[in-house]
């Protein structure tokens, strides 16, 4: 359901966070994905979750 390509994943996750979720934990819970796995995948392309902005930057 979620993209495997890290850049596409970044776009997908930030869109979902902006439009549907107030925090990363809720998104991960709803999509039944590991928050740690997601953050590690995006860290590989130097993007990290920012709670204040509720997005990966």
N, C-alpha and C positions, 0 to 999 in steps of 0.2 A: 504493500500500500504506500509506503514512503519511498522516495527515490534513493538509489544506492550511490549515485554520483554526488560527491560532497558539495559541489556548487549548486546543483539542483536541490539537494537536501536543505542547504542554507536558505534558498529562496522559499521553498515549501514551508519550512519551519517558521521563518519570520513572517510570512503571510498569515499562517495559522495563528501565531501569537498576536499579531496586530488585529486580526478580524474576529477571533473566537475565544481566546484564552487570556486570562489575567496573569498567568504565570506559567513557567516551564513545567512545573510539577503537574499541573492540571492537564496540559497538553499530552505529556508522556503517559499519564494515567489513562486518559481517554483513548489514546492510540495504542495502548498496551505495549509501550516500548520502554527500554531502560534509559533513564535520564543520564546515567553515567556513560552508556554506550553512545548516546547521541552527542553529548558534550565532547567525548573523546574523538569522535569522527570529525566534528567541526573544528576542534582544536588542531587537527592535522593540517587544516588550511588557514590556521591562525585566526579563527573566529571563536569568541568566548561570550558566554551569556552574561548580559548586563541586566540585573534585576530592576534597576531604576528605569531603564528604557524598555524593558521586557522584550528584548531582542538580542540576537547575536551580532556583535560588532567587532 
